[in-house]
Amino acid sequence: MDSITQAVLGAAVGEWFLGKKLGNRALAWGAAFGTLPDLDIVLSPFLDTAGKLWWHRGPSHSLLLMIAAAWFLSPWLAKLWRKEKVSRAVAGWFIFAAWSTHVLIDCFTVYGTLVFWPFSDVRVGFNHLFIVDPLFTLPMLIALVRLAFLRTKKQIPQRRRINAWGLGIASAYAMLSIAMKFVASAGFDADLDRRNANVIRRMEAPTPFNILLWRSVADCGDSLWIGYRTIFESKNTPMRWTVYPKDAHVVENFGDAREVKRLRWFSNDWWIARDHVKGAWIADMRFGEIRNWSARKGMVDNCPLFAWDYRPHETHDKLRQAGQARISPGETFKRLGLRIIGNRDAWDASPRLNGATGQLPETLFVEE
């Protein structure tokens, strides 16, 4: 999740474990430890692009490191808070809780984390929440703002109740996202079954800032099908799938390259590729696309959010983040809202793939 959410969640955990003894200092310490795992970005300037893909949300988000941090840092915190009579055990559980809830909520997103490093290199991602979701963050943030003004010992019970409400509402929203995903997933599966589509695997994730409109990616072998549906639609409502050819031969041409192997690992093979004169353009299709309806009437240009250029003849960094199309937030969120309430024409149009390096916009086939 975003850093604000992680800080707010950490502050709420800090209040839960330490608020009675530290007061508002518990919020600050919780926010600090809640964002600590994301300090892995400190090493990013020393890594190439492929290295960053492995390092971010990597070892710093592992179960092993959070246990080690709780064990080794708890004596120092207990000594620091000796006057407040915070024991080493309480300090250790605080560190573990602030760290682990950070990692847990990261696991709710598509990006995933290396929770079981170094024993497994599988990134854990449940795909239940978008990377920024104000409806998850705001209940905790409002509660914490209120807590900051409750500073006396007599107000400790009130602090605990308010914090519990903030955490409870946010947790309920996270649990609701699981139910919403189940509803959406059933609709995706029903539509593909009616088509007798040859689907090898499928995933779904929510669209930005909500859990009502979901995006599915179906792996059909030589292509990826991408479709949208709202949880308000019946399972019998037919869908519209946009077909993205993978062009697997492009990746196979560079299959032995370290950077391409890392991209395939990071994307869990949810990629499409296009070749160009200097190498290959590769996009991870799990994360959605920037949609632009103004290029030509009746068309929508789709530019994948996460894409890279692989240039084998570069001497320093052979993998670079590809350029992205400009987004129109007002237009996008207006159409997103209309699609949530069932207006398909506001969201869909004749699709083209845009943004592939060295390629003109590519007309895409649609399954309806």
N, C-alpha and C positions, 0 to 999 in steps of 0.2 A: 504494500500500500504506500501512499504518499507519506512524506516525512511528518506533516502536520497530524495525520491520523495516528502515526506511530508514537509521536510525542504525547498526544492526548490519551491514547490507550495506556502508555507507560505511566503517565501522571495519575490516572485512575487506579492503576495497580499499586502505585506508590502510596496513595491515600488509603487503600484497603489494608496494606501491611503496616504502614508507618504513621498514618495520619494522627492516630491517638497520641503518639509520643513526639512527633516532629512537627505537627501542624502543617502549615503551608510549605515548609521545607520538603515535606514528603512529596508534594506535587512536582517540585523542581527536580528532586532526585529521581523520581519515577520517569519524568520526561527525558532526563539524561540517559538513564539505562534503557528506556524504551526505544531510543534512537541509536544506541551504541552499535548494534549489529550493522547498520548502514554506513558506518565509518570505514567499511571496506573500500569505499570510493577514494580514500586517501592514497591508495596504491595505484589507482587507475592511470594516472599520468605516466607511470613507469611500465605499463603493459600495452601490448598491441591490441587491436580490436578483438582478435580471437581469444586472447588472454582475458580481456575484460568480460567476454561472454561467459567464461567459466568462473571467474573470480566473484563477480557481483552476485549476491545472494548465494554464495558458495560456502566455504568453510566457516565464515563468521555466522552463518545461520544454521550450523549443525548442532545436533543434540549433544555431541561430544564437547563442543566448545562451551555451550551454555552451562553444562555440568561443571566443567573445569573452572569457568569464570565464577560460578557460585561458590565453589570450594576454596579457591585461592583469594578471592576478593572479600569474602565475608569477614575474615578476621580483621582486616583493615577498617571496614565499615563499622564493625562492632566496637573497635577501639575509638574511632572517630565519634561515635554516638554513645560513649560510655556514660556520660552524664544523664542521658535520656534513658539509660538502662535497656538498650536494644541488644539482645543476645546475638551471638554468632549464628545460631540457627535461624532466627527471624531474618537477619540480614541476608543469609544464604538463600532462604526461600523467596525473599523479595527479589534478589538478583535473578534467580531462576524464573520466577513468574513474569517479571518485566521482559526478560529476554525471550522466553518461550511464547508469550502471547504475541510478541512482535512477529516471530517466525510463523506462528499458527495463522495469523491473519494474512500474512504473505502467501501462505499455502492456499488460501481461499481464492487467489487470483490465478490468471493463466500463466504468468511468468514462472512460477514454481521456485523451489529452494532445494538446496542439497542437504536436506535434513539428516540423512544417514551417512554423510561423509565422515570418515574415509572408507567406510565399508561398502558404500554403494554410490555410483555416480548418477543415479536416477533422480531427476528433479521432481519434487512432489508439488503438484498443483491440482486443486479441486475444481477450479473454474466456476466458482459461485458468485464472486463479486468482481466488479470492475476495479481497476487499480486506484481510482478515486471515486468515492461514493459518499456524498455529503450526508445522506440519510443514515449511514452507519456512524459517521463521525460526530454530527451535530448534537445528538443526545448527551454524549459524554462531554463535549466541549461546553455546552450550556450548564451542565451540572458542575463542572470544574470552575467556571466563572463564578457561580454562586458560592462554591466552597471558599473561594479566596477571600470572601467577606465575612466568613464565620471563623473567628479566631480565638474565642474564649473556650475554656474547658467545659463550660456548661453547654456549649453548642456542639460538642463532639458527637453525641447521638444523632443530632440533626445532620451533621456532615456525613456520617456513615449512611444514613437513609438516602440522602440526595445522591451520593456516589453510587449506591446500590441501584437506584433508579436509572442513572445514566448508563451504567454497565449493563443493567438488565435489558433496557430497551435496545441498546446496540447489539447485544447478544441475541435477542429475539429476532432482530432484523437479519442477522447472519443466519440464524436457523430458518427463517422464512425464505431466504434465498435458496436453501436446499430444496424446500418444497416447490418453489417456483421453477427451479431447474428440472425437477422431476416431471412437472406438468408440461413444460416446454419439450422436454426430451421425448415424452410419450407422443406428442404431436409430430415431431420430426420423424420418429420411427414409423408411425402409422402411415405417413405420406410416402416414405421410401418403400415401405412394404407394398403399398398399392401399386407402385410403379414397377415392382420386382427389380429394383435397382441392385446392381452387383456391388454392394458396399462392403469394403474390407474392414473399416472401422469408422467411427464417427465421434465427434466432440461438439459440445456447445458451451457458450459463455455469454454473459449478459452484455448488452450494449452500454455505452457510457452513462454513468450516474443513475442507473435504475436496475431493477430486477424484473421488469415487466416485459421487455422486448429482448428476445434472445437470438443469437446468431449461431448457426450450426455449420460445421465443416465436415463433409462426408468424403472419405477417401475411396474413390472408385477405380483405383489402379493407375490408369494413365492420366487421370484428371481429378481435381478436387471440385466438389459441388458445394456452393455456399448459398444458404437461404436464411430468411428471417421469419420469425413468427412471434406473436404476442400471446401471453398466457390467457387472454380473453377469447382467443379463437378456439373453435371446436376442433377436436382431433380429425374430424371429417373435412375440415376446410382445406382445399387444395393449396399447395405451396408453389412458389416460384424459385427455382434453383438456377443460379448462375454458374456456368461450367468454366473452370480455369484449367486448361491443359497444363500438365506438369512440365513437359519437355525434359524428361528424365535424362536423355542423352547428353544434355548440357552439363549436368552434374557429373555424369559418368566420365566425361572427358577429363575432369579434374579430380577424379575420385580419390587419388592418393595424396592430394595436398592436405597438409595439416589444417589449414583454414577452412577448407570445405568440409572436412570431417567434423570439425568443431561446430560448424553451422548445422550440419545434419543432426548432431547430438543435441544442440541447443533447441532446435525446432522440433525434435522428436520426429523428423521426417515429414512434418506438415509444411512442405515448401513447394514453390514453383520456381522455375528458372528460365531465363532467356539469355542467349549468347549475344555478344557484341565483339567488335574488332579487337578490343583489349582484354577480353576475358569473358566473365559471366556476371549476370545480375541474378541474385537469389533472394526471394522474399519468403518470410515466415508468415503463413496465412492464418495463424491462430489469433492474431491480435486485431483483426479488423482492417478497415481501409478508410482513407479519406475520400469522401464522395463529393463530387463537383457536378452540379446540374446545369451550370451556366455555359458549358463549352459549346453545346449545340442543342437546339430544342428537341425534346423527346429522347435525349441521351443522358446517361450518367457516367462520368469517368471515375473509375475506382483505382486509387493509388494505395497499395499496401502500406501500413504504418511502419512495419519493420522490414527493411530491405537493405541489402549490401551489394557492393561491387567487389568481385574478386578479380584482381589483376595480377596474374602470375609473374609478370616481368618487373613488377615494382620491387625496389631494393629494400625499403624500410617496412612498410605495412601493406601487405598484399590485399588485405580486406578492409574496406572502408564503408561507413554508413552511406547509403545512397540518398540522393536528394529526395525531398518529399514535396508533394503538391501543396499549394496554399489552401488553408481551410477557412471557410466562412462560418464562424461559430453560430451566428444568429440564424442563418439559413439552415444549417445542419440540425440545430436543436429544435427549430420550428418543425422541420420535416420529421424529426425523430418523434416528437410529441404526437404529431398527426398519425404516424405509423403505429404508435402504441395504442391509439384508440380505433385502429382498424382501417385507416386511409392508406391503402397500398400504393395508389398512384403518386402520393406525395413522396414516397421513398424510392420506389422502383421506376426504372425506365429502361431503354435499350442500353445494355452495359458495354463499356469498353475498359480494357486494362490500360492504365496510364502510369507513367513513371518508370517503366523499364528502360534502363540505360541503352542509348543507341537505337531505340525502337519507336516507331510511330504508335499512336494509340491503336490497340488491337481489339477489334470487335469480338465479343464473346457470345457463345451460344447460350440459350436459355431453355431449361426444361420446365414446362408448365403443365 
